[in-house]
Amino acid sequence: MPSFLHKQLLKGLKSIDYCPEETAPYLEWIQGEQHLHFLQQNTANDNELIIYASDKHSFVHTLVVPNEFLFPIDADDLLGWSMNPFTHAACYVSGGGEPGVRVEKESCDDGTKTLRSAKNLIYMRSIEGETGAGSTYCEVAQEFSHLTGIHWKTSQRAFCKYDENGDLKPIVSVTLKEDADECYLVTIDREELNYYLAASNASLVRVYDFTLINYDGFLGWTSRPEEIVELSENFIFRKKNDGGAGSYLRGFEVIPTHKSSADLEANWFATEEKDFADFVAFDWRNKVVRKISTAPEATTNYFVADQNDLPFELSPAFFRPEVLLKYKTDREKYTVTTRSISCRAAWSLRGYDVNEAGQIHAYICDLAKLPYSEQLHWLGFNEEPKTGISDRAFANDFKAEYFDNEEALILLKRLLNTWNKNSIGFWKLRDQELVDHINIPRTSSQDEWAEAVMDLSKLIVEGFLVKPIRLRLTELEIEYDNQERSISLLEKLVKNFDDTDESHGLKALRNIQLIRSKVKGHSAGDEAKKIIQKALDEHETFAVHFEALCDDVINELQAIEACFQVDV
């Protein structure tokens, strides 16, 4: 949906364009005071500027004009405007004393000298030969859209970008006729617009036409003269009031930017004011557990350590494992890998890990790079260390060594990625995101554990291809039932290549399916409770159980792979 302010402005536009039926309210309405106030308030107070609006009685259109051609303002010239956004950025032309056909770029030459060098911020376009929903749409000028990094998002009905928290922020919100009873409205985020204007050394000229009449009884304009009304040097209009019949107000508003390109340059190199959280962390330089701020001046590094006794920026802070649940449950927004978390294009946290006590740990220098709101999230789970950092983190981050004692889940992902790369015939990767999203459940949450096991099932079991497996069984002259599915068929295959008398079922794969169907797929009944309790009795935590399950699955997948590598 468009931004909240856009919707409020749309509501306001519909309100001022309602034509009263009673005489006294109608006579007041045609004075145009509501319409003028609406525009003035939008300019003075709103964080979104109306760039284009078209309703039964109102028309507003906005252009970007270089300051060198706009000032000093030529009011007489600007009052002669005649344009709308249903135009084009370029066209083919011929003639004019030049041979052949050539491309002529956008020109807002509507007869006014001031607007001859103006540029459109938006283009309203209609598909020739079509009517109805979707036949008319809005394009944003390429220069503005590329500079701001915005893209059209249908769900928002706006051109958006991601903010520092990884959330979509509407920059250009659009309402079309089919969405709002024959009304067009396009608004632009004021901050982005002002930045663009300052860098372009340009200002806005917003032209408007309010035709305030009752269309059912209006017979035409009389010869009564117009008057020129100057509310300010930047806000001037022509007004005609035909007694009680109706009126029109047609004029312009110049909206200058209050920043210069020099201001922008100064902001680029200015130190950003930012809040920083204080975390309980292990100051290993001074061998003490203490609060350490993420502010840059609160820590030091190896290069300047001899000049101070501050904690190192690689001091680790420790957290309850629940800190990760926020990121694991919103997979569209966050990507959680073994040692990093990222939020779309907004931010990333590298170098986190899990220690032997099950605590999540991250370095102060990495936490400092998070938005303050994210730092506060982590702060809510901060606790004193129960032990040191993980062996893997110590080897990778301090000794710059490869850690060869990898988790079973990492080895499992590596095996499946190899299968996918080699395009083995009996299994197919359905979705790469499944590989990326599976993580070890770190908390005592049954839901997190069951969700992780279900991900395993989707990734592995749903990837098996029944036809190639049946074909292999046929080649080996092994009987099977057409009703048997992948795991049953694979069990027959594995048993055929085992020379022991033991029954070889694929216990780990069946366990995955059991947990998925009984724990994740249904409300937790007695059977589900027994499965959960068995996992905890045997492994103490869901994390250890999951790792053991992954280890067993690897062995079974390797056995399955071997069955397809032996010549018949």
C-alpha positions as CSV (number, residue, x, y, z in Angstrom):
1,M,0.0,0.0,0.0
2,P,1.1,3.6,-0.4
3,S,2.5,5.5,2.5
4,F,0.2,6.6,5.3
5,L,0.7,10.3,4.5
6,H,-0.1,9.6,0.8
7,K,-3.4,8.1,1.9
8,Q,-4.1,11.1,4.1
9,L,-3.4,13.5,1.2
10,L,-5.6,11.5,-1.0
11,K,-8.4,11.7,1.5
12,G,-7.8,15.5,1.8
13,L,-7.9,15.9,-2.0
14,K,-11.2,14.0,-2.2
15,S,-12.6,16.2,0.6
16,I,-11.8,19.6,-0.9
17,D,-13.1,18.5,-4.3
18,Y,-16.5,17.6,-3.0
19,C,-19.0,20.0,-4.6
20,P,-21.6,21.1,-2.0
21,E,-25.3,20.9,-3.0
22,E,-26.5,23.6,-0.7
23,T,-26.2,27.2,-1.8
24,A,-24.3,28.7,1.1
25,P,-21.6,26.0,1.3
26,Y,-21.3,26.1,-2.5
27,L,-20.6,29.9,-2.5
28,E,-18.0,29.4,0.1
29,W,-16.4,26.4,-1.7
30,I,-16.0,28.3,-5.0
31,Q,-13.8,30.9,-3.3
32,G,-11.1,28.2,-3.5
33,E,-9.7,28.9,0.0
34,Q,-9.7,25.1,0.9
35,H,-7.8,24.3,-2.2
36,L,-5.2,27.0,-1.6
37,H,-4.8,26.0,2.0
38,F,-4.4,22.4,1.0
39,L,-1.4,23.2,-1.3
40,Q,0.1,25.6,1.2
41,Q,-0.1,23.1,4.0
42,N,1.5,20.4,1.9
43,T,4.4,22.7,1.0
44,A,4.9,24.0,4.6
45,N,4.3,20.9,6.8
46,D,4.2,17.6,4.9
47,N,7.1,15.1,4.5
48,E,5.7,14.1,1.1
49,L,5.1,16.6,-1.7
50,I,2.2,16.4,-4.1
51,I,3.9,16.1,-7.5
52,Y,0.8,15.3,-9.6
53,A,-2.9,15.3,-8.7
54,S,-6.0,15.2,-10.9
55,D,-9.6,15.0,-9.7
56,K,-12.9,16.3,-10.8
57,H,-12.1,19.9,-9.9
58,S,-8.3,19.9,-9.3
59,F,-5.2,19.6,-11.4
60,V,-1.6,19.9,-10.0
61,H,1.6,19.2,-11.9
62,T,5.2,19.8,-10.8
63,L,8.4,20.4,-12.8
64,V,12.1,20.7,-11.9
65,V,13.5,23.9,-13.2
66,P,17.3,24.9,-13.0
67,N,17.6,27.9,-10.7
68,E,19.5,29.9,-13.4
69,F,16.4,29.9,-15.6
70,L,13.9,30.4,-12.7
71,F,15.2,33.4,-10.8
72,P,14.3,36.1,-10.7
73,I,10.7,34.8,-11.1
74,D,8.8,36.0,-14.2
75,A,5.3,35.8,-12.9
76,D,3.6,36.9,-16.1
77,D,5.5,34.3,-18.1
78,L,4.7,31.4,-15.6
79,L,1.0,32.3,-15.5
80,G,0.8,31.3,-19.1
81,W,1.7,27.6,-18.4
82,S,-0.1,24.8,-20.3
83,M,1.1,21.2,-19.7
84,N,0.4,17.9,-18.1
85,P,2.5,14.8,-17.2
86,F,1.0,12.7,-20.1
87,T,4.0,13.5,-22.2
88,H,7.2,11.8,-23.4
89,A,11.0,12.0,-22.7
90,A,11.9,12.0,-26.4
91,C,10.3,11.7,-29.8
92,Y,11.2,11.3,-33.5
93,V,11.1,14.5,-35.5
94,S,12.0,15.6,-39.0
95,G,12.1,18.9,-40.9
96,G,13.0,22.2,-39.3
97,G,15.6,22.7,-42.0
98,E,17.5,19.5,-41.1
99,P,17.6,16.4,-43.3
100,G,16.4,13.0,-42.2
101,V,14.8,11.8,-39.0
102,R,16.3,12.5,-35.6
103,V,15.6,12.0,-31.9
104,E,14.6,15.1,-30.0
105,K,14.9,15.0,-26.2
106,E,12.3,16.2,-23.7
107,S,11.2,19.8,-23.9
108,C,8.6,21.4,-21.7
109,D,8.2,24.2,-24.2
110,D,4.6,25.2,-23.5
111,G,5.0,28.8,-24.6
112,T,6.7,30.0,-21.4
113,K,10.3,30.9,-21.4
114,T,10.9,29.9,-17.8
115,L,9.8,26.3,-18.3
116,R,11.7,25.7,-21.5
117,S,14.5,24.0,-19.6
118,A,12.3,22.3,-17.1
119,K,12.2,18.5,-16.5
120,N,9.4,16.2,-15.5
121,L,9.8,14.1,-12.4
122,I,7.1,11.7,-13.5
123,Y,5.5,10.6,-16.7
124,M,1.9,9.3,-16.8
125,R,1.7,6.8,-19.7
126,S,-1.3,5.0,-21.3
127,I,-1.1,1.9,-23.4
128,E,-2.6,2.8,-26.8
129,G,-5.6,0.6,-27.6
130,E,-6.2,-0.5,-24.0
131,T,-8.7,0.8,-21.4
132,G,-9.4,-0.2,-17.8
133,A,-7.2,-1.3,-15.0
134,G,-3.5,-1.3,-15.8
135,S,-3.8,0.6,-19.0
136,T,-2.5,3.8,-17.4
137,Y,0.6,3.8,-15.2
138,C,3.3,6.1,-13.8
139,E,7.0,6.2,-14.6
140,V,9.5,8.1,-12.6
141,A,12.2,10.1,-14.4
142,Q,15.1,7.8,-14.9
143,E,17.6,10.2,-13.5
144,F,15.7,10.6,-10.2
145,S,15.0,6.9,-9.9
146,H,18.6,5.8,-10.5
147,L,20.0,8.4,-8.1
148,T,17.6,7.4,-5.3
149,G,17.9,3.7,-6.0
150,I,14.1,3.2,-6.1
151,H,12.2,0.4,-7.7
152,W,8.5,-0.2,-8.3
153,K,6.8,-2.5,-5.8
154,T,3.3,-3.5,-6.7
155,S,2.5,-4.5,-3.1
156,Q,3.2,-1.0,-2.0
157,R,1.8,0.8,-5.0
158,A,5.0,2.9,-4.8
159,F,8.6,3.2,-6.0
160,C,10.5,2.1,-2.9
161,K,13.9,1.5,-1.4
162,Y,15.0,-0.3,1.7
163,D,15.8,1.8,4.8
164,E,18.5,1.2,7.4
165,N,16.3,-1.4,9.1
166,G,15.7,-3.4,5.9
167,D,12.1,-2.3,5.6
168,L,10.6,-1.0,2.4
169,K,10.2,2.8,2.4
170,P,7.9,4.4,-0.2
171,I,9.7,7.2,-2.0
172,V,7.2,7.9,-4.8
173,S,3.6,6.8,-3.9
174,V,1.1,6.4,-6.7
175,T,-2.7,6.3,-6.8
176,L,-4.3,5.7,-10.2
177,K,-7.9,6.3,-11.3
178,E,-9.0,2.7,-10.9
179,D,-7.8,2.8,-7.3
180,A,-9.6,6.0,-6.2
181,D,-12.7,6.9,-8.1
182,E,-11.3,8.7,-11.1
183,C,-8.5,10.4,-9.1
184,Y,-4.8,10.5,-9.8
185,L,-2.3,11.3,-7.0
186,V,1.5,11.1,-7.0
187,T,3.6,12.1,-4.0
188,I,7.3,12.1,-3.4
189,D,9.3,11.8,-0.2
190,R,10.5,15.3,0.7
191,E,14.0,14.4,2.0
192,E,15.0,12.5,-1.2
193,L,13.5,15.3,-3.4
194,N,15.4,18.1,-1.6
195,Y,18.6,16.1,-1.9
196,Y,18.1,15.8,-5.6
197,L,17.2,19.5,-6.1
198,A,20.2,20.6,-4.1
199,A,22.5,18.5,-6.2
200,S,20.9,19.7,-9.4
201,N,20.9,23.4,-8.3
202,A,17.2,23.4,-9.2
203,S,13.8,24.2,-7.7
204,L,10.3,23.1,-8.2
205,V,7.5,24.9,-10.1
206,R,4.2,23.5,-9.1
207,V,1.3,24.6,-11.4
208,Y,-2.3,24.2,-10.5
209,D,-5.8,24.7,-11.8
210,F,-8.9,24.5,-9.6
211,T,-12.1,24.6,-11.6
212,L,-14.8,25.0,-9.0
213,I,-18.1,24.6,-10.7
214,N,-21.2,22.4,-10.6
215,Y,-20.9,20.6,-13.9
216,D,-24.6,19.7,-14.0
217,G,-25.8,23.3,-14.1
218,F,-22.8,25.3,-15.5
219,L,-23.5,27.1,-18.7
220,G,-20.1,28.6,-19.5
221,W,-17.9,31.4,-18.4
222,T,-19.0,35.0,-18.7
223,S,-16.9,38.0,-19.8
224,R,-16.1,39.0,-16.3
225,P,-12.4,39.9,-16.0
226,E,-9.8,37.9,-14.1
227,E,-7.8,39.2,-11.2
228,I,-4.2,38.4,-10.4
229,V,-3.7,37.3,-6.8
230,E,-0.3,37.3,-5.3
231,L,-0.2,35.5,-1.9
232,S,3.6,35.7,-2.0
233,E,6.3,36.1,-4.6
234,N,6.3,32.3,-5.0
235,F,2.6,31.8,-5.0
236,I,0.6,33.7,-7.6
237,F,-2.6,32.8,-9.5
238,R,-5.2,34.1,-11.9
239,K,-8.8,34.0,-10.4
240,K,-12.1,34.4,-12.0
241,N,-15.3,34.3,-10.0
242,D,-18.5,34.3,-12.1
243,G,-20.8,35.4,-9.3
244,G,-22.5,32.4,-7.8
245,A,-22.0,30.2,-10.9
246,G,-18.5,29.1,-10.2
247,S,-14.8,30.1,-10.3
248,Y,-11.4,29.0,-11.3
249,L,-7.9,29.6,-9.8
250,R,-5.0,28.9,-12.1
251,G,-1.5,29.7,-11.1
252,F,1.9,28.5,-10.0
253,E,3.9,27.9,-6.8
254,V,7.7,28.1,-6.7
255,I,9.2,25.7,-4.2
256,P,12.9,26.3,-3.7
257,T,15.2,23.9,-1.9
258,H,16.8,25.1,1.3
259,K,20.0,23.2,0.8
260,S,22.9,23.8,-1.6
261,S,25.3,21.3,-3.2
262,A,27.9,22.6,-0.8
263,D,25.6,21.6,2.1
264,L,25.4,18.1,0.7
265,E,29.1,17.9,0.4
266,A,29.6,19.0,4.0
267,N,27.1,16.3,5.1
268,W,29.0,13.6,3.2
269,F,32.1,14.2,5.2
270,A,30.5,15.1,8.5
271,T,30.7,12.6,11.3
272,E,27.3,11.0,11.6
273,E,25.6,11.4,15.0
274,K,24.8,8.0,16.2
275,D,23.7,6.3,19.4
276,F,25.7,3.4,20.7
277,A,24.7,0.6,23.1
278,D,26.9,-0.6,26.0
279,F,27.3,-4.4,26.2
280,V,28.5,-6.6,28.9
281,A,31.6,-8.2,27.3
282,F,34.9,-9.9,28.0
283,D,37.7,-7.3,27.9
284,W,40.4,-9.9,27.3
285,R,43.1,-7.3,27.1
286,N,42.5,-6.3,30.7
287,K,41.1,-9.7,31.7
288,V,37.8,-8.5,33.1
289,V,34.1,-8.7,32.3
290,R,32.8,-5.2,32.0
291,K,30.4,-3.0,30.0
292,I,31.9,-1.8,26.8
293,S,30.4,0.8,24.5
294,T,30.1,0.3,20.7
295,A,31.2,3.9,20.3
296,P,34.4,4.1,18.2
297,E,36.3,6.0,20.9
298,A,35.5,3.3,23.6
299,T,37.7,0.6,22.1
300,T,41.1,0.3,20.4
301,N,42.9,-2.0,17.9
302,Y,46.4,-3.5,17.6
303,F,47.8,-0.5,15.7
304,V,47.3,2.1,18.4
305,A,47.0,-0.1,21.5
306,D,50.4,1.1,22.9
307,Q,48.8,4.6,23.3
308,N,46.0,3.6,25.6
309,D,44.6,0.8,27.8
310,L,41.2,0.6,26.2
311,P,39.5,-2.8,25.5
312,F,40.1,-4.2,22.0
313,E,37.4,-3.8,19.5
314,L,37.5,-7.6,19.1
315,S,36.2,-8.0,22.7
316,P,33.3,-10.5,22.5
317,A,29.9,-9.9,24.0
318,F,27.7,-12.9,24.8
319,F,24.0,-13.4,24.3
320,R,21.2,-15.9,25.0
321,P,20.5,-18.0,21.9
322,E,17.0,-16.5,21.6
323,V,18.6,-13.4,20.1
324,L,18.6,-15.2,16.7
325,L,14.9,-16.2,16.6
326,K,13.9,-12.8,15.3
327,Y,16.1,-13.3,12.2
328,K,15.2,-17.0,11.7
329,T,11.5,-16.4,11.6
330,D,11.6,-13.7,8.9
331,R,13.4,-15.4,6.1
332,E,12.3,-12.9,3.5
333,K,14.0,-10.1,5.3
334,Y,17.0,-11.8,7.0
335,T,19.6,-14.3,5.9
336,V,21.2,-16.3,8.7
337,T,24.3,-18.3,7.9
338,T,26.7,-20.2,10.1
339,R,28.6,-17.1,11.1
340,S,26.8,-14.1,9.6
341,I,23.4,-12.4,9.6
342,S,22.4,-9.9,6.9
343,C,19.3,-7.8,6.5
344,R,18.6,-7.2,2.8
345,A,20.8,-4.3,1.6
346,A,20.6,-2.6,5.0
347,W,23.2,-4.1,7.3
348,S,25.1,-7.3,8.1
349,L,26.7,-8.8,11.2
350,R,29.7,-10.9,10.6
351,G,31.7,-13.1,12.9
352,Y,29.0,-14.2,15.3
353,D,29.3,-17.8,16.6
354,V,28.1,-20.2,19.3
355,N,30.3,-21.3,22.2
356,E,30.4,-24.6,24.1
357,A,27.8,-23.3,26.6
358,G,25.3,-22.5,23.8
359,Q,25.8,-18.8,24.0
360,I,25.8,-16.6,20.9
361,H,28.8,-14.3,20.9
362,A,29.7,-11.3,18.6
363,Y,32.6,-8.8,18.7
364,I,32.0,-5.2,19.8
365,C,33.4,-3.8,16.5
366,D,30.8,-5.8,14.5
367,L,27.9,-4.9,16.9
368,A,28.9,-1.2,16.4
369,K,28.0,-1.4,12.7
370,L,24.4,-2.4,13.4
371,P,21.7,0.3,13.4
372,Y,21.0,1.5,17.0
373,S,17.6,-0.2,17.0
374,E,19.3,-3.6,16.2
375,Q,21.9,-2.9,18.9
376,L,19.0,-2.5,21.4
377,H,17.6,-5.9,20.2
378,W,20.9,-7.6,21.0
379,L,21.2,-5.7,24.2
380,G,18.0,-7.3,25.4
381,F,19.6,-10.8,25.3
382,N,23.1,-9.7,26.6
383,E,24.5,-11.7,29.5
384,E,27.8,-12.5,31.1
385,P,30.0,-15.2,29.5
386,K,29.7,-18.7,30.8
387,T,32.8,-19.7,28.9
388,G,35.0,-18.3,26.1
389,I,34.4,-18.0,22.4
390,S,34.1,-21.1,20.2
391,D,37.2,-22.9,19.0
392,R,36.1,-22.2,15.5
393,A,36.0,-18.4,16.1
394,F,39.4,-18.5,17.8
395,A,40.9,-20.4,14.9
396,N,39.3,-18.3,12.2
397,D,39.4,-14.8,13.8
398,F,42.6,-14.8,15.9
399,K,44.9,-17.4,14.4
400,A,43.7,-17.0,10.8
401,E,43.5,-20.7,10.4
402,Y,41.0,-23.0,8.7
403,F,38.8,-24.9,11.2
404,D,38.6,-28.5,10.1
405,N,36.2,-29.8,12.8
406,E,33.1,-28.5,11.0
407,E,29.5,-29.0,12.1
408,A,27.6,-31.8,10.6
409,L,25.1,-29.4,9.1
410,I,27.9,-27.6,7.1
411,L,29.1,-31.0,5.8
412,L,25.6,-32.0,4.9
413,K,25.1,-28.7,2.9
414,R,28.4,-29.3,1.2
415,L,27.4,-32.8,0.1
416,L,24.1,-31.6,-1.2
417,N,25.7,-28.7,-3.1
418,T,28.1,-31.2,-4.7
419,W,25.1,-33.4,-5.7
420,N,23.5,-30.3,-7.2
421,K,26.6,-29.2,-9.1
422,N,27.2,-32.7,-10.5
423,S,23.5,-33.1,-11.4
424,I,23.1,-36.6,-10.0
425,G,20.1,-38.3,-11.5
426,F,18.2,-39.5,-8.4
427,W,18.0,-36.2,-6.5
428,K,17.3,-32.5,-7.4
429,L,17.7,-29.3,-5.4
430,R,14.3,-27.8,-5.4
431,D,15.3,-24.4,-4.1
432,Q,18.7,-23.0,-3.3
433,E,17.1,-20.9,-0.5
434,L,16.4,-24.2,1.3
435,V,20.1,-24.8,1.7
436,D,20.7,-21.2,2.8
437,H,17.9,-21.1,5.3
438,I,18.6,-24.2,7.3
439,N,20.3,-23.5,10.6
440,I,20.9,-25.5,13.8
441,P,18.2,-24.8,16.4
442,R,20.0,-23.1,19.3
443,T,17.2,-22.5,21.8
444,S,15.0,-24.7,23.9
445,S,12.1,-23.9,21.6
446,Q,10.3,-26.9,20.2
447,D,9.0,-24.8,17.3
448,E,12.5,-23.8,16.3
449,W,13.7,-27.4,16.4
450,A,10.7,-28.8,14.5
451,E,11.0,-26.0,11.9
452,A,14.6,-26.9,11.3
453,V,13.8,-30.6,10.9
454,M,11.0,-29.7,8.5
455,D,13.5,-27.7,6.4
456,L,15.7,-30.8,6.3
457,S,12.8,-32.8,5.0
458,K,11.9,-30.3,2.3
459,L,15.5,-30.1,1.2
460,I,16.5,-33.8,1.3
461,V,13.4,-36.0,1.1
462,E,11.4,-33.9,-1.3
463,G,14.5,-33.8,-3.6
464,F,14.5,-37.5,-4.3
465,L,13.3,-38.4,-7.8
466,V,11.2,-41.6,-7.8
467,K,11.5,-42.5,-11.5
468,P,15.4,-42.7,-11.6
469,I,15.3,-44.7,-8.3
470,R,12.7,-47.2,-9.7
471,L,14.8,-47.4,-12.9
472,R,17.9,-48.4,-10.8
473,L,15.9,-51.0,-8.9
474,T,14.7,-52.5,-12.2
475,E,18.3,-52.6,-13.5
476,L,19.2,-54.6,-10.4
477,E,16.2,-56.8,-10.7
478,I,14.9,-55.7,-7.3
479,E,11.1,-56.0,-6.9
480,Y,9.2,-53.0,-5.6
481,D,5.6,-51.9,-5.3
482,N,4.3,-49.0,-7.4
483,Q,2.8,-47.5,-4.2
484,E,6.2,-47.3,-2.5
485,R,7.7,-43.8,-2.3
486,S,11.3,-42.6,-2.2
487,I,12.5,-43.7,1.2
488,S,11.0,-47.2,0.9
489,L,12.5,-47.6,-2.5
490,L,15.9,-46.3,-1.4
491,E,15.9,-48.7,1.6
492,K,15.5,-51.7,-0.9
493,L,18.4,-50.3,-2.9
494,V,20.7,-49.8,0.1
495,K,19.9,-53.2,1.5
496,N,20.8,-54.9,-1.8
497,F,24.4,-53.6,-1.6
498,D,24.9,-54.5,2.1
499,D,26.4,-57.9,2.6
500,T,25.5,-58.2,6.3
501,D,22.4,-59.9,7.6
502,E,21.2,-56.8,9.5
503,S,18.1,-54.9,8.3
504,H,19.2,-51.6,6.9
505,G,16.4,-49.1,7.1
506,L,17.1,-45.4,6.5
507,K,16.4,-44.5,10.1
508,A,17.6,-40.9,10.0
509,L,15.5,-40.0,7.0
510,R,12.5,-41.8,8.5
511,N,13.1,-39.9,11.7
512,I,13.1,-36.6,9.8
513,Q,9.7,-37.5,8.3
514,L,8.3,-38.7,11.6
515,I,9.2,-35.4,13.4
516,R,7.9,-33.4,10.5
517,S,4.5,-35.2,10.5
518,K,4.0,-35.7,14.2
519,V,5.6,-32.7,15.8
520,K,5.5,-29.9,13.2
521,G,2.6,-31.0,11.1
522,H,0.1,-31.6,13.9
523,S,-0.7,-30.2,17.4
524,A,1.5,-31.7,20.0
525,G,-0.3,-34.9,21.1
526,D,1.1,-37.7,23.2
527,E,3.1,-39.2,20.3
528,A,4.7,-35.8,19.6
529,K,5.5,-35.3,23.3
530,K,7.2,-38.7,23.3
531,I,9.3,-37.9,20.2
532,I,10.4,-34.6,21.8
533,Q,11.2,-36.2,25.1
534,K,13.2,-39.0,23.4
535,A,15.3,-36.4,21.5
536,L,16.1,-34.5,24.8
537,D,16.7,-37.7,26.8
538,E,19.3,-39.0,24.3
539,H,21.0,-35.7,23.4
540,E,20.1,-33.2,26.2
541,T,19.4,-30.3,23.8
542,F,17.7,-29.8,20.5
543,A,20.9,-28.5,19.0
544,V,22.9,-31.6,19.8
545,H,20.0,-33.8,18.6
546,F,19.9,-31.9,15.3
547,E,23.6,-32.2,14.7
548,A,23.5,-35.9,15.4
549,L,20.6,-36.3,13.0
550,C,22.6,-34.4,10.3
551,D,25.5,-36.7,10.9
552,D,23.4,-39.8,10.5
553,V,21.8,-38.4,7.4
554,I,25.2,-37.8,5.8
555,N,26.1,-41.5,6.3
556,E,22.8,-42.6,4.7
557,L,23.1,-40.2,1.8
558,Q,26.6,-41.5,1.1
559,A,25.3,-45.0,1.2
560,I,22.6,-44.1,-1.3
561,E,25.0,-42.4,-3.6
562,A,27.2,-45.5,-3.6
563,C,24.3,-47.5,-4.9
564,F,24.2,-45.5,-8.0
565,Q,27.9,-45.6,-8.7
566,V,28.3,-49.4,-8.9
567,D,28.0,-50.9,-12.3
568,V,25.3,-53.5,-12.8
